[in-house]
Amino acid sequence: MIAVADRLFEAHLTVSNLDASLMFYCSRVGLDLAYVVPGRQAAFLWIGGRGRTMLGLWVTEDAECMRSHLAFAVSVDDVVAAPEALRSAGITPLDFNGHPTTEPVVLAWMPAASVYFRDPDGHLLEFIAMLPDQPRPSDGVVSWHDWMVTAGDANTHARPEYLGLIGG
């Protein structure tokens, strides 16, 4: 084996308008600008602080760029708050099937809480947080509310710290 990777360091997306994409990723998503290469119509952003993880944005000459998917690791509290925060920023929060949502979903096989949204070029973005619960692959993808209602029954420990976040 040559090396053992411990995390993804960088990913790159093609975009149609660098200024619009920088506004979106810096002002709305909260990433830090690392470097702009005007002659190449490219920019680099830090995720999680300088030197942690990088996102490269590259303007494509094609009328339609390839759509990609990126997931940003955040805290569980941030995933739970994401639908409201995204709506406040003028971004539609989406569930696993691409429908507008007011709450995260749980990918039960991991398990992880997740909320999706799109950037100005249609790339599918995701805020995701691993949950300390036991995986339940047979549950598929469930709403945050349904996961939390059954958390005490189906997992080795109840999740009282999140029960106040269920809402309803």
C-alpha positions as CSV (number, residue, x, y, z in Angstrom):
1,M,0.0,0.0,0.0
2,I,1.4,3.4,-0.9
3,A,-0.4,5.5,1.7
4,V,-3.4,5.4,4.0
5,A,-5.8,8.3,3.5
6,D,-7.5,9.7,6.6
7,R,-9.8,12.2,5.0
8,L,-10.6,14.0,1.7
9,F,-8.4,17.0,1.4
10,E,-9.9,18.7,-1.6
11,A,-12.7,18.5,-4.1
12,H,-13.4,20.5,-7.2
13,L,-16.6,21.7,-8.9
14,T,-17.2,23.3,-12.3
15,V,-19.3,26.5,-12.1
16,S,-20.8,28.9,-14.7
17,N,-20.2,32.2,-12.8
18,L,-17.3,32.5,-10.4
19,D,-18.6,35.6,-8.7
20,A,-22.0,34.1,-8.1
21,S,-20.5,30.9,-6.8
22,L,-18.1,32.8,-4.5
23,M,-21.0,34.8,-3.1
24,F,-22.9,31.6,-2.5
25,Y,-20.2,29.5,-0.9
26,C,-18.6,32.4,1.2
27,S,-21.7,34.4,2.2
28,R,-24.4,31.7,2.4
29,V,-22.5,28.5,3.2
30,G,-19.8,30.2,5.3
31,L,-16.6,28.9,3.6
32,D,-13.4,31.0,3.8
33,L,-11.8,32.3,0.6
34,A,-8.3,30.9,0.3
35,Y,-7.2,32.1,-3.2
36,V,-8.5,33.4,-6.5
37,V,-6.7,32.8,-9.8
38,P,-8.4,35.4,-12.1
39,G,-6.5,34.3,-15.2
40,R,-7.8,30.8,-14.9
41,Q,-11.3,31.8,-13.6
42,A,-10.8,29.6,-10.5
43,A,-11.0,30.0,-6.8
44,F,-10.2,27.9,-3.7
45,L,-12.1,27.9,-0.5
46,W,-11.2,26.5,2.9
47,I,-13.7,24.2,4.7
48,G,-13.1,23.9,8.4
49,G,-10.3,26.5,8.5
50,R,-7.0,26.9,6.7
51,G,-5.3,23.7,5.8
52,R,-8.2,21.4,6.7
53,T,-10.2,20.8,3.5
54,M,-10.3,22.7,0.3
55,L,-13.0,23.3,-2.4
56,G,-11.9,24.4,-5.8
57,L,-14.3,26.2,-8.1
58,W,-13.5,26.3,-11.9
59,V,-15.5,28.2,-14.5
60,T,-16.3,26.0,-17.4
61,E,-16.8,27.2,-21.0
62,D,-19.6,24.7,-21.5
63,A,-23.1,26.0,-21.3
64,E,-23.9,23.2,-18.8
65,C,-21.5,21.9,-16.3
66,M,-21.4,18.5,-14.8
67,R,-23.5,18.3,-11.7
68,S,-21.7,16.9,-8.7
69,H,-22.4,16.1,-5.0
70,L,-20.5,17.3,-2.0
71,A,-21.3,16.6,1.7
72,F,-20.0,19.0,4.4
73,A,-19.5,17.5,7.9
74,V,-21.2,19.6,10.6
75,S,-22.5,19.0,14.1
76,V,-25.8,17.3,14.7
77,D,-27.2,20.6,16.0
78,D,-26.2,22.4,12.8
79,V,-27.9,19.7,10.7
80,V,-31.1,20.0,12.8
81,A,-31.0,23.8,12.4
82,A,-30.1,23.7,8.7
83,P,-33.6,23.8,7.2
84,E,-34.5,27.0,8.9
85,A,-31.0,28.5,8.4
86,L,-31.0,27.6,4.7
87,R,-34.5,29.1,4.2
88,S,-33.4,32.3,5.9
89,A,-30.5,32.5,3.4
90,G,-32.9,32.1,0.5
91,I,-31.9,28.4,-0.1
92,T,-34.4,25.6,-0.3
93,P,-33.6,22.7,2.1
94,L,-34.2,19.3,0.5
95,D,-34.8,15.8,1.7
96,F,-33.2,12.7,0.4
97,N,-35.6,12.6,-2.6
98,G,-35.0,16.2,-3.5
99,H,-38.3,17.5,-2.1
100,P,-38.4,20.7,0.1
101,T,-38.2,19.8,3.7
102,T,-38.5,21.4,7.2
103,E,-36.4,18.8,8.9
104,P,-33.3,16.6,8.3
105,V,-33.5,13.0,7.2
106,V,-31.6,10.1,8.8
107,L,-29.7,7.7,6.6
108,A,-30.3,4.8,8.9
109,W,-27.6,2.5,7.6
110,M,-24.8,4.8,8.9
111,P,-26.7,6.4,10.8
112,A,-26.3,10.1,9.9
113,A,-28.6,13.1,10.0
114,S,-28.6,15.0,6.7
115,V,-30.1,18.0,4.8
116,Y,-29.5,18.6,1.1
117,F,-29.6,21.8,-1.0
118,R,-28.3,23.1,-4.3
119,D,-25.8,25.7,-5.3
120,P,-26.4,28.2,-8.2
121,D,-25.1,25.6,-10.8
122,G,-27.3,22.8,-9.5
123,H,-24.6,20.9,-7.6
124,L,-26.2,18.8,-4.8
125,L,-24.7,19.9,-1.4
126,E,-25.3,18.3,1.9
127,F,-24.8,19.0,5.6
128,I,-24.3,15.7,7.4
129,A,-23.5,14.5,10.9
130,M,-22.9,11.0,12.1
131,L,-25.1,9.9,14.9
132,P,-23.8,7.8,17.8
133,D,-26.8,5.4,17.6
134,Q,-26.7,1.9,16.3
135,P,-27.2,1.5,12.5
136,R,-30.6,0.3,11.4
137,P,-30.1,-0.5,7.7
138,S,-33.6,-2.0,7.3
139,D,-35.1,1.5,8.1
140,G,-33.7,3.0,4.9
141,V,-34.1,6.8,5.0
142,V,-36.4,8.2,7.7
143,S,-37.4,11.7,8.9
144,W,-35.5,13.2,11.8
145,H,-38.7,13.2,13.8
146,D,-39.4,9.5,13.2
147,W,-35.7,8.6,14.0
148,M,-35.8,10.5,17.3
149,V,-39.2,9.1,18.4
150,T,-37.9,5.5,18.0
151,A,-34.3,6.3,19.2
152,G,-34.9,5.1,22.8
153,D,-36.5,1.9,21.6
154,A,-34.3,0.8,18.8
155,N,-30.9,2.0,20.0
156,T,-28.8,1.0,23.0
157,H,-29.4,4.4,24.7
158,A,-32.0,7.1,24.6
159,R,-31.0,10.4,23.1
160,P,-32.5,12.9,25.7
161,E,-30.2,15.7,24.5
162,Y,-32.0,15.7,21.2
163,L,-35.6,15.1,22.3
164,G,-36.2,18.8,22.6
165,L,-35.3,19.2,19.0
166,I,-38.0,16.9,17.7
167,G,-40.6,19.7,17.4
168,G,-44.1,18.4,17.6
